[in-house]
Amino acid sequence: MIFVDAMIWVYNCDAEAPEYRNVNSWLEGKDGKGVIDSEEMLTNTVVVMEVIHNLRRRAQLPPELVYDYVLKMIVLKNLAAEPLDRNLLHAGIHMFERCYEYGIGGRDAAILATMLRRDVNTIATHDKNVLRMSHFHRIDPTHHAYQQSQFEAQKQ
């Protein structure tokens, strides 16, 4: 299972983003060979709201496009979405303190707590602070085009 961070979803929706092509190639691929069709994925409600925020406020995409994209995202059969409940909030507070030295903020602490809760050790992200951490497997699909052989090798 892979936790897919907010900006990966944002870049995949915003065709004007410089990262769009690499992220889209990795996430959606060609002919159903992308991560979105081949892997179990995880997100949380904080990330979903961040996707909406970034697509509407920063990319300034129209609401119809944003909400259609997010609705398609959250109903993917292989995407689990964890709610931000009291237990996750509590775990996120502790994660924030454990990872403070890495520059991890509250949102990222909630992501890491979600990963811990679901025993997920892989994250797809473009967040430089998260990418600096070596506690789990990190994938940054923004810089390198997705290649099936590399991803399969990482799984073994």
MDTraj code that builds the backbone (N, CA, C; nanometers):
import mdtraj as md
import numpy as np

residues = "MET ILE PHE VAL ASP ALA MET ILE TRP VAL TYR ASN CYS ASP ALA GLU ALA PRO GLU TYR ARG ASN VAL ASN SER TRP LEU GLU GLY LYS ASP GLY LYS GLY VAL ILE ASP SER GLU GLU MET LEU THR ASN THR VAL VAL VAL MET GLU VAL ILE HIS ASN LEU ARG ARG ARG ALA GLN LEU PRO PRO GLU LEU VAL TYR ASP TYR VAL LEU LYS MET ILE VAL LEU LYS ASN LEU ALA ALA GLU PRO LEU ASP ARG ASN LEU LEU HIS ALA GLY ILE HIS MET PHE GLU ARG CYS TYR GLU TYR GLY ILE GLY GLY ARG ASP ALA ALA ILE LEU ALA THR MET LEU ARG ARG ASP VAL ASN THR ILE ALA THR HIS ASP LYS ASN VAL LEU ARG MET SER HIS PHE HIS ARG ILE ASP PRO THR HIS HIS ALA TYR GLN GLN SER GLN PHE GLU ALA GLN LYS GLN".split()
xyz = np.array([
    [0.0854, -0.1180, 0.0000],
    [0.0000, 0.0000, 0.0000],
    [0.0897, 0.1241, 0.0000],
    [0.0457, 0.2263, -0.0697],
    [0.1193, 0.3515, -0.0833],
    [0.0315, 0.4671, -0.0367],
    [0.0857, 0.5509, 0.0514],
    [0.0170, 0.6753, 0.0854],
    [0.0506, 0.7760, -0.0237],
    [-0.0516, 0.8330, -0.0876],
    [-0.0304, 0.9331, -0.1925],
    [-0.0611, 1.0694, -0.1331],
    [0.0415, 1.1537, -0.1269],
    [0.0309, 1.2859, -0.0654],
    [-0.0487, 1.3817, -0.1544],
    [-0.0941, 1.4893, -0.0959],
    [-0.1837, 1.5843, -0.1620],
    [-0.1287, 1.6406, -0.2928],
    [-0.0043, 1.6850, -0.2919],
    [0.0469, 1.7510, -0.4124],
    [0.0602, 1.6556, -0.5304],
    [0.0736, 1.5277, -0.5053],
    [0.0760, 1.4311, -0.6159],
    [-0.0612, 1.4303, -0.6837],
    [-0.1669, 1.4283, -0.6048],
    [-0.3026, 1.4361, -0.6608],
    [-0.3232, 1.5702, -0.7319],
    [-0.2742, 1.6783, -0.6719],
    [-0.2895, 1.8116, -0.7305],
    [-0.2194, 1.8185, -0.8655],
    [-0.0943, 1.7757, -0.8720],
    [-0.0200, 1.7789, -0.9986],
    [-0.0875, 1.6926, -1.1045],
    [-0.1492, 1.5842, -1.0635],
    [-0.2162, 1.4969, -1.1589],
    [-0.3411, 1.5618, -1.2187],
    [-0.4029, 1.6495, -1.1450],
    [-0.5242, 1.7171, -1.1939],
    [-0.4920, 1.8432, -1.2732],
    [-0.3863, 1.9131, -1.2353],
    [-0.3529, 2.0423, -1.2956],
    [-0.2586, 2.0237, -1.4148],
    [-0.3150, 2.0148, -1.5332],
    [-0.2361, 1.9914, -1.6548],
    [-0.1387, 2.1056, -1.6840],
    [-0.1563, 2.2197, -1.6194],
    [-0.0651, 2.3324, -1.6385],
    [0.0569, 2.3252, -1.5462],
    [0.0530, 2.2392, -1.4476],
    [0.1652, 2.2263, -1.3541],
    [0.2841, 2.1632, -1.4255],
    [0.4049, 2.2123, -1.4014],
    [0.5238, 2.1542, -1.4647],
    [0.5429, 2.0066, -1.4282],
    [0.4923, 1.9665, -1.3133],
    [0.5077, 1.8287, -1.2668],
    [0.4031, 1.7336, -1.3242],
    [0.3043, 1.7892, -1.3939],
    [0.1890, 1.7107, -1.4399],
    [0.2299, 1.5861, -1.5181],
    [0.3149, 1.5999, -1.6161],
    [0.3437, 1.4882, -1.7062],
    [0.4066, 1.3690, -1.6335],
    [0.5073, 1.3952, -1.5506],
    [0.5704, 1.2852, -1.4779],
    [0.4755, 1.2214, -1.3775],
    [0.4015, 1.3045, -1.3051],
    [0.3086, 1.2513, -1.2055],
    [0.1973, 1.1726, -1.2739],
    [0.1419, 1.2257, -1.3796],
    [0.0357, 1.1557, -1.4509],
    [0.0849, 1.0230, -1.5071],
    [0.2060, 1.0219, -1.5598],
    [0.2640, 0.8991, -1.6120],
    [0.2797, 0.7948, -1.5013],
    [0.3234, 0.8382, -1.3837],
    [0.3416, 0.7461, -1.2719],
    [0.2076, 0.7002, -1.2150],
    [0.1170, 0.7960, -1.1922],
    [-0.0086, 0.7645, -1.1254],
    [-0.1068, 0.6921, -1.2172],
    [-0.1290, 0.7461, -1.3364],
    [-0.2295, 0.6880, -1.4251],
    [-0.1706, 0.5967, -1.5314],
    [-0.0478, 0.6249, -1.5734],
    [0.0172, 0.5389, -1.6720],
    [-0.0590, 0.5338, -1.8030],
    [-0.0283, 0.4321, -1.8801],
    [-0.0951, 0.4093, -2.0074],
    [-0.1637, 0.2737, -2.0028],
    [-0.2853, 0.2677, -2.0504],
    [-0.3597, 0.1413, -2.0591],
    [-0.3728, 0.0712, -1.9242],
    [-0.3993, 0.1466, -1.8186],
    [-0.4215, 0.0871, -1.6875],
    [-0.2981, 0.0302, -1.6216],
    [-0.1821, 0.0808, -1.6570],
    [-0.0580, 0.0296, -1.5992],
    [0.0054, 0.1259, -1.4996],
    [-0.0691, 0.2242, -1.4547],
    [-0.0184, 0.3172, -1.3551],
    [-0.0470, 0.2678, -1.2145],
    [0.0075, 0.3372, -1.1184],
    [-0.0104, 0.3026, -0.9780],
    [-0.1576, 0.3044, -0.9399],
    [-0.2321, 0.3983, -0.9964],
    [-0.3733, 0.4137, -0.9613],
    [-0.4549, 0.2877, -0.9931],
    [-0.4072, 0.2081, -1.0874],
    [-0.4778, 0.0859, -1.1255],
    [-0.4122, -0.0407, -1.0729],
    [-0.2910, -0.0299, -1.0216],
    [-0.2183, -0.1518, -0.9858],
    [-0.1839, -0.1651, -0.8379],
    [-0.2030, -0.0599, -0.7595],
    [-0.1621, -0.0621, -0.6194],
    [-0.2767, -0.0199, -0.5284],
    [-0.2737, -0.0716, -0.4066],
    [-0.3621, -0.0225, -0.3029],
    [-0.3049, 0.1107, -0.2556],
    [-0.3905, 0.2101, -0.2399],
    [-0.3457, 0.3437, -0.2013],
    [-0.4181, 0.3880, -0.0750],
    [-0.3542, 0.4802, -0.0048],
    [-0.4084, 0.5327, 0.1200],
    [-0.4016, 0.6846, 0.1176],
    [-0.5025, 0.7469, 0.1771],
    [-0.5031, 0.8908, 0.1996],
    [-0.5766, 0.9147, 0.3310],
    [-0.5899, 1.0390, 0.3684],
    [-0.6746, 1.0725, 0.4835],
    [-0.7569, 1.1959, 0.4485],
    [-0.8493, 1.2293, 0.5358],
    [-0.9399, 1.3401, 0.5065],
    [-0.8673, 1.4741, 0.5026],
    [-0.7578, 1.4868, 0.5768],
    [-0.6791, 1.6102, 0.5736],
    [-0.6214, 1.6306, 0.4330],
    [-0.5695, 1.5259, 0.3736],
    [-0.5115, 1.5338, 0.2390],
    [-0.6188, 1.5681, 0.1358],
    [-0.7348, 1.5073, 0.1466],
    [-0.8429, 1.5364, 0.0517],
    [-0.8771, 1.6853, 0.0557],
    [-0.8876, 1.7421, 0.1759],
    [-0.9171, 1.8846, 0.1871],
    [-0.8034, 1.9698, 0.1331],
    [-0.6796, 1.9249, 0.1509],
    [-0.5663, 1.9992, 0.0965],
    [-0.5668, 1.9965, -0.0567],
    [-0.6064, 1.8848, -0.1150],
    [-0.6175, 1.8770, -0.2606],
    [-0.7180, 1.9810, -0.3096],
    [-0.8342, 1.9860, -0.2471],
    [-0.9358, 2.0846, -0.2853],
    [-0.8805, 2.2262, -0.2692],
    [-0.8188, 2.2527, -0.1562],
    [-0.7623, 2.3855, -0.1299],
    [-0.6634, 2.4273, -0.2385],
    [-0.5677, 2.3401, -0.2703],
    [-0.4644, 2.3746, -0.3678],
    [-0.5189, 2.3870, -0.5098],
    [-0.6133, 2.3034, -0.5458],
    [-0.6685, 2.3123, -0.6812],
    [-0.7551, 2.4374, -0.6994],
    [-0.8276, 2.4749, -0.5956],
    [-0.9144, 2.5933, -0.6069],
    [-0.8376, 2.7232, -0.5820],
    [-0.7631, 2.7314, -0.4730],
    [-0.6992, 2.8572, -0.4345],
    [-0.5687, 2.8838, -0.5088],
    [-0.4846, 2.7830, -0.5206],
    [-0.3533, 2.8057, -0.5836],
    [-0.3581, 2.7880, -0.7343],
    [-0.4115, 2.6763, -0.7813],
    [-0.4198, 2.6542, -0.9261],
    [-0.5364, 2.7309, -0.9869],
    [-0.6305, 2.7721, -0.9038],
    [-0.7497, 2.8469, -0.9445],
    [-0.8291, 2.7745, -1.0535],
    [-0.8434, 2.6432, -1.0355],
    [-0.9239, 2.5645, -1.1281],
    [-1.0712, 2.5811, -1.0936],
    [-1.1587, 2.5669, -1.1916],
    [-1.3025, 2.5861, -1.1662],
    [-1.3582, 2.4788, -1.0722],
    [-1.4573, 2.5164, -0.9912],
    [-1.5107, 2.4228, -0.8915],
    [-1.5619, 2.2922, -0.9520],
    [-1.6251, 2.2982, -1.0674],
    [-1.6792, 2.1766, -1.1288],
    [-1.5681, 2.0753, -1.1558],
    [-1.4568, 2.1215, -1.2097],
    [-1.3432, 2.0344, -1.2390],
    [-1.2843, 1.9780, -1.1103],
    [-1.2655, 2.0629, -1.0105],
    [-1.2040, 2.0215, -0.8839],
    [-1.2896, 1.9173, -0.8140],
    [-1.4190, 1.9457, -0.7984],
    [-1.5038, 1.8537, -0.7232],
    [-1.5279, 1.7244, -0.7997],
    [-1.5329, 1.7305, -0.9305],
    [-1.5445, 1.6081, -1.0108],
    [-1.4194, 1.5225, -0.9919],
    [-1.3025, 1.5851, -0.9971],
    [-1.1764, 1.5130, -0.9784],
    [-1.1688, 1.4498, -0.8399],
    [-1.2002, 1.5271, -0.7360],
    [-1.1909, 1.4761, -0.5990],
    [-1.2926, 1.3646, -0.5753],
    [-1.4126, 1.3792, -0.6286],
    [-1.5117, 1.2717, -0.6135],
    [-1.4643, 1.1438, -0.6819],
    [-1.4067, 1.1556, -0.8007],
    [-1.3520, 1.0370, -0.8687],
    [-1.2368, 0.9778, -0.7889],
    [-1.1586, 1.0623, -0.7274],
    [-1.0459, 1.0166, -0.6466],
    [-1.0942, 0.9371, -0.5260],
    [-1.1884, 0.9902, -0.4501],
    [-1.2263, 0.9259, -0.3235],
    [-1.3133, 0.8016, -0.3415],
    [-1.3639, 0.7787, -0.4607],
    [-1.4413, 0.6557, -0.4829],
    [-1.3607, 0.5471, -0.5542],
    [-1.2316, 0.5724, -0.5751],
    [-1.1479, 0.4678, -0.6348],
    [-1.1562, 0.3425, -0.5491],
    [-1.1742, 0.2284, -0.6129],
    [-1.1929, 0.1033, -0.5386],
    [-1.0689, 0.0623, -0.4592],
    [-0.9522, 0.1088, -0.5000],
    [-0.8283, 0.0708, -0.4324],
    [-0.7701, 0.1848, -0.3481],
    [-0.8532, 0.2833, -0.3135],
    [-0.8089, 0.3945, -0.2288],
    [-0.8834, 0.3902, -0.0965],
    [-0.8086, 0.3757, 0.0120],
    [-0.8665, 0.3832, 0.1457],
    [-0.8451, 0.5249, 0.1978],
    [-0.9488, 0.5825, 0.2563],
    [-0.9408, 0.7185, 0.3109],
    [-0.9695, 0.7137, 0.4606],
    [-0.8674, 0.7411, 0.5397],
    [-0.8805, 0.7407, 0.6854],
    [-0.9371, 0.8740, 0.7332],
    [-1.0338, 0.8709, 0.8232],
    [-1.0854, 0.9956, 0.8792],
    [-0.9908, 1.0511, 0.9855],
    [-0.9944, 1.1805, 1.0027],
    [-0.9192, 1.2441, 1.1114],
    [-1.0067, 1.2368, 1.2364],
    [-0.9921, 1.1270, 1.3089],
    [-1.0685, 1.1100, 1.4324],
    [-0.9808, 1.1444, 1.5529],
    [-1.0348, 1.1312, 1.6708],
    [-0.9640, 1.1677, 1.7927],
    [-0.8350, 1.0864, 1.8100],
    [-0.8401, 0.9572, 1.7800],
    [-0.7213, 0.8725, 1.7950],
    [-0.6114, 0.9127, 1.6973],
    [-0.6492, 0.9426, 1.5731],
    [-0.5497, 0.9846, 1.4751],
    [-0.4931, 1.1218, 1.5126],
    [-0.5775, 1.2083, 1.5635],
    [-0.5313, 1.3389, 1.6098],
    [-0.4277, 1.3229, 1.7214],
    [-0.4571, 1.2366, 1.8157],
    [-0.3654, 1.2112, 1.9267],
    [-0.2324, 1.1543, 1.8751],
    [-0.2395, 1.0571, 1.7855],
    [-0.1179, 0.9985, 1.7269],
    [-0.0409, 1.1025, 1.6463],
    [-0.1135, 1.1903, 1.5765],
    [-0.0497, 1.2970, 1.4994],
    [0.0261, 1.3952, 1.5860],
    [-0.0277, 1.4255, 1.7040],
    [0.0406, 1.5153, 1.7977],
    [0.1742, 1.4538, 1.8394],
    [0.1711, 1.3263, 1.8723],
    [0.2945, 1.2578, 1.9111],
    [0.3927, 1.2490, 1.7936],
    [0.3407, 1.2237, 1.6753],
    [0.4264, 1.2151, 1.5566],
    [0.4913, 1.3503, 1.5287],
    [0.4165, 1.4570, 1.5488],
    [0.4717, 1.5912, 1.5304],
    [0.5953, 1.6103, 1.6173],
    [0.5868, 1.5729, 1.7434],
    [0.7003, 1.5895, 1.8341],
    [0.8162, 1.4972, 1.7958],
    [0.7852, 1.3751, 1.7554],
    [0.8906, 1.2801, 1.7165],
    [0.9653, 1.3265, 1.5930],
    [0.8976, 1.3958, 1.5038],
    [0.9562, 1.4330, 1.3748],
    [0.9840, 1.5819, 1.3621],
    [0.9726, 1.6549, 1.4706],
    [0.9904, 1.7991, 1.4699],
    [1.1233, 1.8406, 1.4083],
    [1.2295, 1.7688, 1.4390],
    [1.3637, 1.8033, 1.3905],
    [1.3756, 1.7951, 1.2383],
    [1.2845, 1.7250, 1.1734],
    [1.2865, 1.7130, 1.0274],
    [1.2079, 1.8247, 0.9586],
    [1.1473, 1.9128, 1.0361],
    [1.0662, 2.0191, 0.9787],
    [0.9245, 1.9746, 0.9461],
    [0.8825, 1.8646, 1.0035],
    [0.7489, 1.8105, 0.9787],
    [0.6458, 1.8972, 1.0507],
    [0.5428, 1.9372, 0.9767],
    [0.4352, 2.0179, 1.0332],
    [0.3162, 1.9324, 1.0725],
    [0.2107, 1.9960, 1.1113],
    [0.0913, 1.9271, 1.1585],
    [0.0267, 1.8380, 1.0534],
    [0.0138, 1.8877, 0.9327],
    [-0.0471, 1.8078, 0.8256],
    [0.0363, 1.6840, 0.7975],
    [0.1672, 1.7026, 0.7874],
    [0.2549, 1.5885, 0.7607],
    [0.2547, 1.4903, 0.8774],
    [0.2453, 1.5401, 0.9989],
    [0.2375, 1.4521, 1.1154],
    [0.1104, 1.3677, 1.1099],
    [0.0001, 1.4271, 1.0635],
    [-0.1249, 1.3509, 1.0482],
    [-0.1092, 1.2431, 0.9405],
    [-0.0355, 1.2743, 0.8347],
    [-0.0097, 1.1755, 0.7294],
    [0.0730, 1.0598, 0.7858],
    [0.1809, 1.0916, 0.8554],
    [0.2670, 0.9874, 0.9105],
    [0.1928, 0.9031, 1.0143],
    [0.1070, 0.9662, 1.0937],
    [0.0258, 0.8912, 1.1903],
    [-0.0721, 0.7993, 1.1180],
    [-0.1275, 0.8445, 1.0067],
    [-0.2169, 0.7609, 0.9270],
    [-0.1415, 0.6397, 0.8731],
    [-0.0203, 0.6643, 0.8239],
    [0.0612, 0.5546, 0.7725],
    [0.0919, 0.4548, 0.8839],
    [0.1248, 0.5040, 1.0015],
    [0.1544, 0.4174, 1.1146],
    [0.0315, 0.3351, 1.1532],
    [-0.0839, 0.4011, 1.1570],
    [-0.2087, 0.3326, 1.1924],
    [-0.2374, 0.2164, 1.0980],
    [-0.2134, 0.2368, 0.9698],
    [-0.2449, 0.1346, 0.8689],
    [-0.1243, 0.0477, 0.8319],
    [-0.0136, 0.0647, 0.9022],
    [0.1092, -0.0129, 0.8781],
    [0.1547, -0.0005, 0.7327],
    [0.1585, 0.1238, 0.6839],
    [0.2028, 0.1544, 0.5478],
    [0.3410, 0.2169, 0.5576],
    [0.4361, 0.1682, 0.4792],
    [0.5717, 0.2211, 0.4893],
    [0.6193, 0.2903, 0.3622],
    [0.5300, 0.3165, 0.2670],
    [0.5672, 0.3833, 0.1420],
    [0.4801, 0.5066, 0.1224],
    [0.5448, 0.6177, 0.0855],
    [0.4715, 0.7408, 0.0576],
    [0.5191, 0.7993, -0.0748],
    [0.4237, 0.8426, -0.1547],
    [0.4526, 0.9178, -0.2765],
    [0.4298, 1.0644, -0.2419],
    [0.5356, 1.1422, -0.2489],
    [0.5275, 1.2812, -0.2066],
    [0.6300, 1.3653, -0.2809],
    [0.6079, 1.4944, -0.2797],
    [0.7034, 1.5909, -0.3331],
    [0.7508, 1.6824, -0.2197],
    [0.7073, 1.6538, -0.0985],
    [0.7410, 1.7339, 0.0186],
    [0.8866, 1.7091, 0.0576],
    [0.9667, 1.8133, 0.0497],
    [1.1108, 1.7998, 0.0748],
    [1.1422, 1.7523, 0.2164],
    [1.0655, 1.7979, 0.3156],
    [1.0903, 1.7541, 0.4531],
    [1.0613, 1.6047, 0.4697],
    [0.9534, 1.5590, 0.4120],
    [0.9200, 1.4169, 0.4208],
    [1.0226, 1.3346, 0.3426],
    [1.0659, 1.3851, 0.2280],
    [1.1641, 1.3121, 0.1476],
    [1.2984, 1.2982, 0.2192],
    [1.3303, 1.3896, 0.3111],
    [1.4560, 1.3807, 0.3869],
    [1.4542, 1.2698, 0.4912],
    [1.3362, 1.2284, 0.5328],
    [1.3246, 1.1257, 0.6355],
    [1.3572, 0.9889, 0.5753],
    [1.4247, 0.9059, 0.6514],
    [1.4604, 0.7741, 0.6003],
    [1.3912, 0.6618, 0.6768],
    [1.2875, 0.6951, 0.7503],
    [1.2162, 0.5968, 0.8315],
    [1.1264, 0.5051, 0.7483],
    [1.1020, 0.5404, 0.6239],
    [1.0132, 0.4638, 0.5383],
    [1.0540, 0.4857, 0.3937],
    [0.9927, 0.4112, 0.3040],
    [1.0238, 0.4215, 0.1616],
    [0.9548, 0.5441, 0.1013],
    [1.0320, 0.6277, 0.0325],
    [0.9791, 0.7506, -0.0270],
    [0.9906, 0.7445, -0.1790],
    [0.8843, 0.7878, -0.2452],
    [0.8813, 0.7963, -0.3910],
    [0.8452, 0.9397, -0.4274],
    [0.9243, 1.0017, -0.5146],
    [0.8919, 1.1353, -0.5652],
    [0.8695, 1.1240, -0.7156],
    [0.7442, 1.1074, -0.7573],
    [0.7158, 1.0886, -0.8995],
    [0.7206, 1.2172, -0.9822],
    [0.7581, 1.3291, -0.9222],
    [0.7589, 1.4549, -0.9976],
    [0.8813, 1.4712, -1.0853],
    [0.9926, 1.4111, -1.0475],
    [1.1176, 1.4344, -1.1186],
    [1.1521, 1.3287, -1.2225],
    [1.1017, 1.2101, -1.2048],
    [1.1385, 1.1013, -1.2947],
    [1.0130, 1.0371, -1.3499],
    [1.0124, 1.0150, -1.4787],
    [0.8990, 0.9465, -1.5392],
    [0.8882, 0.8071, -1.4789],
    [0.7664, 0.7627, -1.4584],
    [0.7408, 0.6309, -1.4012],
    [0.7881, 0.5226, -1.4962],
    [0.8593, 0.4265, -1.4411],
    [0.9003, 0.3103, -1.5185],
    [0.8572, 0.1865, -1.4419],
    [0.7819, 0.1022, -1.5029],
    [0.7282, -0.0160, -1.4368],
    [0.8378, -0.0995, -1.3723],
    [0.9487, -0.1182, -1.4397],
    [1.0539, -0.2044, -1.3870],
    [1.1112, -0.1492, -1.2567],
    [1.1268, -0.0177, -1.2450],
    [1.1778, 0.0410, -1.1216],
    [1.0802, 0.0199, -1.0070],
    [0.9529, 0.0415, -1.0319],
    [0.8535, 0.0280, -0.9262],
    [0.8422, -0.1164, -0.8815],
    [0.8434, -0.2079, -0.9755],
    [0.8362, -0.3490, -0.9411],
    [0.9584, -0.3909, -0.8601],
    [1.0738, -0.3388, -0.8935],
    [1.1957, -0.3706, -0.8196],
    [1.1854, -0.3202, -0.6760],
    [1.1227, -0.2061, -0.6543],
    [1.1075, -0.1504, -0.5202],
    [1.0161, -0.2363, -0.4352],
    [0.9204, -0.3029, -0.4960],
    [0.8253, -0.3844, -0.4229],
    [0.8877, -0.5141, -0.3725],
    [0.9946, -0.5592, -0.4363],
    [1.0546, -0.6890, -0.4008],
    [1.1478, -0.6784, -0.2847],
])
top = md.Topology()
chain = top.add_chain()
for i, resn in enumerate(residues, 1):
    res = top.add_residue(resn, chain, resSeq=i)
    for name in ("N", "CA", "C"):
        top.add_atom(name, md.element.get_by_symbol(name[0]), res)
traj = md.Trajectory(xyz[None], top)
